[in-house]
């Protein structure tokens, strides 16, 4: 790996590199948990503000649009200040976004939550642009897919634990009062009161993020010259001429869009009498099974990716995920709900495998490729919005056709990736 790309080789002792690797892996846990709380917020905000599916999906639109806007500037920032200082900045911005939930809750206005989510996501974007390539560089390039998948397993641990806790805090006792029955000053007062629980949760997260930022700040000089090569703001887009990088960008776009669409709809889907018929809190806690499946799959995937060609394994997992969604659409009853929950198991290796295959062989331009791939996470803003609109026009089950198309594209990337190997 070229030194300009930020390789950790020779720049820190083995013990220091291992310590840094575990600290960075811890970041995956926290940003995964913060992201998964969106799925808990959606049913809460939908009921509180009497929103349609398309309107409530603006939460995901605000969150994932930040990836598109912030990713390239984040790559340029990290090229100036280095990976570790970039992580500190990302944690600070994310903490600021969490603190913004307090005035948002006090305002009683839906749009203020969208602003808070955008700021929070901006911080997480900076973290991802720094941490994804950094964890890949803390070791042999040949095991980058396995190492990043292992880190993503801790991301999934966060997405497993946080929705269960968040549902108990945010969704407990939901729908005791129908906002549509309130009028005059009673409605805004009710919304402010109900939103206070959301604010408490996010302020608590902000405190933890600040403490983590302090830990990284104390280690900001642990690795020498750990910054990628400086880049121009628009120079990264030249990488799209590389067929494999361009296809990886598309694959990340549809992967995040498909996964977020399923996760965002899952709580409402599980409340339907045609599926499991759960109440809001119970349905929210079942998100932990969806994300827990991804966690288990990533730990198992860490080993499988050492034995099998990553692209082929990716195609297999994507095909199975598509079949599970199709099966959930085709039948009714509890099995339908559990089929959709089980999709999480096969989502597991998709993001880290696509990401590492997209960055493979980029050398000094690794951070630029990381910025492009993080921009593609904007799929989580656009495709869930389309899914929500289709659900409004038809049913949630019918709207799941969008994730099926997404998984088909991912399977194609996995199969065709080897053909583009020489394009790197």
N, C-alpha and C positions, 0 to 999 in steps of 0.2 A: 504494500500500500504506500503510495507516495506520501512523503512527509507533509507536503503542503495540504494534504487532505485531512490533516489532523490526526494522523496515526498516533496512538499512545505508545508505540514501541520505542523503548529507549528513553522515554521522557518521564517515567515514573517507575519506582520499584514494583515488583510483583505484588507485594502486600498493599501498596498504595493503590494500584490499579484494581485489585480485588475489592478494596474498601469502596472505591469510587463506583465500581460496577454495582455493588449492592445498594449504595445510596441512590443511584440512578434508577435501579429496579424499583426502589421504594416510591419514586415519583410516578411510575406507571400505575401503581396501586391507587394513589391519590387522584390522579386525573381521570382514571377509569371510573372511580366512584363518583366523582363530581359530574362526569358526563352522564352516567346512568341515572342520576337523580332527575334528569329531564323527563324520563319516562314516568316518574312519580308525580312530577309537577303537572304533566299534561292533563290527567283526569281531574286533578285539584282545580286547576285554572279553568278547565272547560266548564265545570259545574259552577264555579264561583262567578264567572263572567258570562255565563250562558252562551258559550261559543260553539260554532260549528266545528267539524273535524278539520276543515281547511284553515279556519281561523286559529284554532289552538295549535296547529302545526307551525304557525309562525314562531313558536318558541324554538323549534328546531331550526327554522329558517334563520332566526337571529343568531343562534348559537353557531351554526356551521358556516354561515356567511363570513364570520370572522376568520375562518381558516383561509378563505379565498382572498380576503383583503390583507390579512396580516402576514401570511406565509413568506412572501418574497421580501418584504421589509425586514422580517425576522431573520431571514437568511443573511441579508446584508448587515444587520446589526451584529449577528454572531460572528461574521467574518471580521468585524472590527474589535469585538470585546472578548471573543472566545466562547467555547462551549459552557464552561462552568459559570462565568459571569452572566451568560445568556440565560442559564437556568435560574439564577437569582432574580433576574429581571422578570422572567416569566412567572415565577412564584409571586413576586410583588404585584404584578398586574392582575393575576388570578385572585389574589387576596382582596384587591381593590374591588373587583367585580362582585365577590361574595359580600363585601360590606355594602355595596350598592343595593342589595336586597332589602336593607333596613328602610331607607327612604322610599323604595318601591312599594313595600308593604304598607307604609304609612300613607302613601298617596291614594291607594284604592283604585289605581288606574292600571289596566292591563299592559299598556305600552311601556311603562316604567320597568316592568319585569323583563321585557325584551331588551332594553338598554343594559340592564344588569347582566343578563345572559351573554350579550355580545362582548362586554368587557371581560367577563370571566373566561369566555372562549378565546379571546385574544391572548390572554395569559397562557392558557393551555396550548395554544398554537405555538407560541414561542418555545414552550417546554418541549413540544414534540419535534420542532425543527432542530432543536439542540440535542435532545436526548436520543432520538432514533438513530442518527448517524453515529453519535458518540458511543452508544452501547455496541454498535456494530464494529467500531474501531478498537474496542478494548479486547482484542484477541485476533485469532486467525480469520482471514477473510473467508476461508472455505467453510467455516462453521458459523458464519454470520446469520444465516437463516435460522439455525437452531438456537443461537444465542438470543436473537431478537424475539423468537417465539417464546423462549423461556421468560424473558422480561414481560412480554405481552400476557403471559399466564398470570403474572401478578397484577397486571391491569385488569384481568378478568376476575381476580380475587376481589378487587375493589368493586367491580360492577356486580359481584355476587352479594357481598356483605352490605353495601350501602343502600340498595333498594329495599332490603328487608327492614333495616333500621329506619330508613326514610319513610317507608310506608306506615310504620307504626307511629312516627312523629307527625307526618303531614296528612296522611289519609285517614287516620283513626277518627271514627265518628263522622265521616264525611256524609254529606247529603241529609243531615238532620233537619236543615232548613232549606227550603227551595228559594233561591234568590228571586225567582220570578214572582213570588208572592209578596215581596217587599216593595215599598214605594217611598218616595220622598227621601228624607235623611236617613231612614233606616237601612237602605240598601248600601250606601257607601260606608256606613258605620259597621255593617255586617262584614263587608269585604275587608276592611282594615283589621277587624278583630280576627277573622279567619286567616288573614295573611301573616299575622304576627308569628304563627308557628313556623312558617316558611323562613321568615327573617331570622328567627333564633337558630335554626339549623345552619343557615349559610354564614352567619356571624361566627358560629363555632368553628366552621371549616376555615374561615379567614384567619382565625387565631392560630390554628394548626399550620396553615401554609406559611405564615410569618415565621414561626419557629423553625420550620424546615428550611426556609430561605436563609436564616441565620447560620444554620449548620453548613450549608453550601458556601456561604460567604466566608466562613472561617477556613474553608478548604479551597478557596478560589485560586490559590497558587500551587495546589498540589501537583498539577501537571504543567510542564513547561511548554510554551508555544502550542497550546492545544486549540488554536483557532484555525478554521479552514482558510483557503486562499480568498483574498478580497475579490468581490464580484460587482459588476454593474447591476443596476436595478432590473433591467430588462434582458441582461445577458443570458439568464437561465433559460429563457424561452427557446434559445438555439438548440437546447437538448431535445426538444420535441422533434427535431429532424431524425433523431435516433428512433427507429421503429419500435424497439423494445421499450424504451422509456415512454414513448407516446402511448403505447398500448397499456403500460403499467399505470399511467395517469388515468386512462379510461377505466381500467379495472378497479383502481382505488375509488374512483367516483361512484361506480355502480355498487361496489361492495358496501361502502359506508351508507349510500342511499338505501340499499336493500335492507341492511341490518337495522338501521335507524327506523325505517318504515315498519318493520316487524315489531321491534321493541316499543315504538311509540303507540302502536295500535293494540299491543298485547293486553294491557290492563282492561281497556274497554271491550276487547274481543272476549276475554274470559268472563266478563260480566253478562254476556248474552245468554239467554235461556237456551239457545240452540247449541251452546258449547258447555262450559262448566257451571254457569250461573252464579259465580262467586260475587260477594259484596266487594266494594272498592278496596278496602284494606287487604282482604285475603288475596284478591287478584294482584294487587301491588306487590305483596310478598312473594307471589309466584314468579315475579320477574327474576328473583334470585335463582330459580331453577334454570331459566333461560340463560342468564349470564354465567351461572355456575357450570352449565354445560360447556360454555366456551372456555372456562378456566380448566376444566378437566381435559378438554380436547387439546388445549395448548401444552399442558404438561405431557400428555401422551404424544402430541405432535412433535415436541422437542426431540424425542427419541426416534419417531418415525422419519423425520426429515434427515436424520443421519443415515438411514438405511435405504430410503427411496428417493427418486428424482423429485425435487420439490414441485416442479411444474405439473407433473403427472398426479401427484398426491393432491395438489390444489384442485385440479380438474375433477378428481373423484369426489372430494368433499363438496364442491359446488354442485355437482350433479345430484348428490344425495340430498342436499339442502333444498334444491328445487323440487324434488320428488316429495319431500316432507310437506312443503307449503302446498303443493298441488293436492296431496292427500287430505290436508286440513280443509281445503276449499271444497273438496268433493263429498265429505261426509259430515255428520252432525253428532252432537253429544260430547261427553267428556274427552273421548279419544281425539276429536278434532282439536280441542284446546291443547292437549298434551303433544300432539304432532307438531304444532306450531312452537311450543316451548322447546322441543327437542332440536329445533333448527339451530339453536345456540351452540350445541355440541359441534356442529359441522361448520359454523362460522369461524371456529377457533383459530385455525392456522391461516385464514385467508389474508388478513391485513399484513401480518409480519412477513408472510411468504411473498406476497405481491411487492411489498416494500423493498425487501432485500434483493429480489430478482431485478427490480427496477433500478436499484443503485449499483448492482454488480458491475465491476470493471470501470466505474466512472472516475476513480482515482481522485485527482485534485478537485474534481467537480462534484464530489459526493454531496456536499452541503447544498449545492444548487439543485441537484436531483431531489434531495430531501424536501427542499422548499416547494418544488413543483408537485411532488406527491402529496405534501400536506395541503397545498391549494386544492387538490382534487377532492379533499374531504368535504368540499362544498356540496358534493352529492348528497350529503346528509341534510342540506338545506332545501334542495330543489325536489328531490324524488319523494321525500315524505309529504311535502306540500301537494304534489301531484296525487299521491296515494290518498291523502285526506280529502281532496276534492272529488276523487273517484268514489270514495266511501260515502260522501254526502249525496252523490248522484245515484249510487247503487247501494251496495252493502260493504261492510268491512271485508267479508270473505271475497267478494269479487275484486276489491281493490288490491288483494294480495297477488294479483297477476303481475304487478309491477316488480315485486321482489323476485318472482320466478324469472322474469326477463333478465334481471340483474345477475342472477346466479348462472344463467346460460352464457352471458358475456364473460364472466370470470372463468368458467370452464374452458371457454375458447382461448383465453389468455394462457391458462395453464398448459393446454395442449400445443399451442403455437409458439410458446416461449422458446423452446430449444431451437426452432428454425431461425430465430432472430439472434442467436448466441453470438454470431460474428459481427453483429451490428454495433456491439458495445464499443 
